[in-house]
Amino acid sequence: MRQIPHIWSPMIVRASAGDSLGYRRGGAQWRLGVMDPNITVMKTSHVPMLVCEEAYRRNQKALQAVYVANGARYSTDPHFSSFAGSLSIVQNGVMTFEARYVGALFIRDYCDAIVTHQWENALNYLYWEALYGNYPLIHNSPLLEGAGYFYDAFDAQAGGAALLEAHTVTHKPHWFPE
């Protein structure tokens, strides 16, 4: 068995978003993107939704909108709608469930930061797209612990704290790993 490095190039991002993908500090309230595909337990929006809920409970004024991409098709599922409906961020109309989008375009047009979660799948092209565009990435990937804002495993409280920490940064830091 031979290991090879994770391969990624900004060529695809440039082809879809051009040179317009680039973080610009939003207003006092952030628009967040949750873009996990919701196709397996390894990449589901449940934990990012809890991370956003935790941040919202701590500081409602920090969040303008949370877009759960890839969530529209599940919004009528009894389990998913019961779970989502129990969150105050959904009850107050801050979190919505959207269709599937091209990552770089969605980030560019709708997001001030990305909140994500993985389980046994620590590298994801979405992470590279967000970091390449210099967007705050709130994540739990141990392979990218030095980039973006890391929270451990399934700890939504730590994720909420990491999200609010990212929100307090007033300068334009460089999140892409060196």
C-alpha positions in Angstrom: 0.0 0.0 0.0 1.3 3.4 -0.9 0.1 6.7 0.5 -0.1 9.7 -1.8 -0.7 13.3 -0.7 -4.1 14.9 -1.0 -4.2 16.7 -4.3 -5.9 20.0 -4.8 -5.5 22.9 -7.1 -7.3 26.3 -7.3 -7.7 25.8 -11.0 -11.3 24.5 -10.6 -12.2 27.4 -8.2 -10.8 29.9 -10.7 -12.8 28.3 -13.5 -16.1 28.6 -11.6 -15.6 31.8 -9.6 -12.9 33.6 -11.5 -10.7 35.8 -9.4 -13.7 37.1 -7.5 -13.5 34.6 -4.7 -12.1 36.4 -1.8 -13.1 37.2 1.8 -14.4 40.6 2.5 -15.3 41.3 6.1 -19.1 41.4 6.3 -21.1 43.6 8.6 -21.6 43.1 12.3 -23.8 40.1 11.5 -22.4 37.2 9.6 -24.0 35.1 6.9 -22.8 31.5 7.4 -22.7 28.6 5.0 -23.1 25.0 6.1 -22.4 23.0 3.0 -22.0 19.4 4.1 -23.7 17.1 1.6 -26.0 15.3 4.0 -25.5 12.0 2.2 -23.7 10.0 5.0 -23.1 10.2 8.7 -19.5 11.2 7.8 -20.6 14.5 6.3 -23.8 15.7 7.8 -25.1 19.1 8.7 -26.3 18.1 12.2 -23.2 19.1 14.1 -22.7 22.4 12.1 -26.3 23.2 12.9 -25.6 22.7 16.6 -22.4 24.8 16.3 -24.4 27.6 14.8 -27.2 27.2 17.4 -24.6 27.4 20.2 -23.1 30.6 18.8 -26.6 32.0 18.3 -27.6 31.3 21.9 -24.4 33.0 23.1 -24.7 36.1 20.8 -27.8 36.4 18.6 -26.5 39.7 17.2 -23.5 37.9 15.6 -25.6 36.0 13.0 -27.7 37.4 10.2 -28.4 34.2 8.4 -27.3 30.5 8.3 -27.8 28.8 5.0 -27.8 25.0 5.2 -27.0 24.1 1.6 -28.0 20.5 0.6 -30.7 20.7 3.3 -33.8 21.5 1.3 -34.5 18.0 0.3 -34.4 16.8 3.9 -36.5 19.6 5.3 -39.7 17.5 5.0 -38.1 14.4 6.5 -39.7 13.8 10.0 -36.4 13.2 11.8 -34.6 16.2 10.2 -37.5 18.6 10.5 -38.1 17.6 14.2 -34.4 18.1 14.9 -34.2 21.4 13.0 -37.5 22.7 14.5 -36.1 22.2 18.0 -33.4 24.8 17.4 -34.0 28.4 18.3 -32.0 29.6 15.3 -34.6 27.9 13.1 -37.6 29.0 15.1 -36.4 32.6 14.8 -36.0 32.3 11.0 -32.2 32.8 11.0 -31.4 29.3 9.7 -32.8 28.2 6.3 -32.5 25.1 4.2 -31.3 25.5 0.7 -30.6 23.4 -2.4 -27.2 22.1 -3.5 -24.8 24.7 -4.9 -21.4 25.0 -6.4 -19.1 25.5 -3.4 -17.0 28.5 -4.6 -19.9 30.4 -6.0 -22.1 29.9 -3.0 -19.3 31.0 -0.7 -18.5 34.0 -2.8 -22.1 35.2 -3.1 -23.7 34.3 0.3 -21.2 33.6 3.0 -19.0 35.4 5.4 -17.8 32.1 6.9 -18.2 28.4 6.5 -19.1 26.0 9.3 -18.5 22.3 8.7 -18.1 18.9 10.3 -16.5 15.6 9.3 -16.2 12.2 10.8 -13.3 10.0 9.5 -13.1 12.2 6.4 -10.6 14.9 7.4 -9.8 16.3 4.0 -12.5 17.9 1.8 -12.3 20.1 -1.2 -14.7 22.5 0.4 -12.2 23.3 3.1 -9.6 24.2 0.5 -12.0 26.4 -1.4 -12.9 28.3 1.7 -9.4 28.6 2.9 -8.1 29.6 -0.6 -10.7 32.4 -0.7 -9.4 33.4 2.8 -12.8 32.8 4.4 -13.1 31.8 8.0 -13.5 28.0 8.2 -14.9 26.7 11.4 -14.1 23.0 11.3 -13.1 19.8 13.2 -10.5 18.4 10.8 -7.5 17.4 12.8 -5.4 17.5 9.6 -6.1 21.2 9.3 -6.0 22.1 13.0 -3.6 25.0 12.3 -5.9 26.6 9.6 -9.1 28.3 10.2 -10.9 27.9 13.5 -10.7 24.3 14.9 -13.1 22.6 17.3 -12.6 19.0 18.5 -14.6 16.0 17.3 -18.4 16.5 17.9 -18.0 19.3 20.4 -20.7 21.8 19.3 -20.1 24.0 22.3 -16.4 24.4 21.4 -17.5 24.9 17.7 -19.8 27.7 18.8 -16.9 29.3 20.7 -14.6 29.0 17.7 -17.3 30.6 15.5 -17.7 33.5 17.8 -13.9 33.8 18.1 -13.7 34.0 14.3 -16.4 36.6 14.3 -14.4 38.9 16.6 -11.4 39.1 14.2 -11.6 42.6 12.7 -8.6 42.4 10.4 -8.2 40.2 7.4 -6.1 37.3 8.5 -4.6 34.7 6.3 -6.3 31.3 7.1 -4.7 29.3 4.3 -2.2 26.8 5.8 1.4 27.6 5.0 
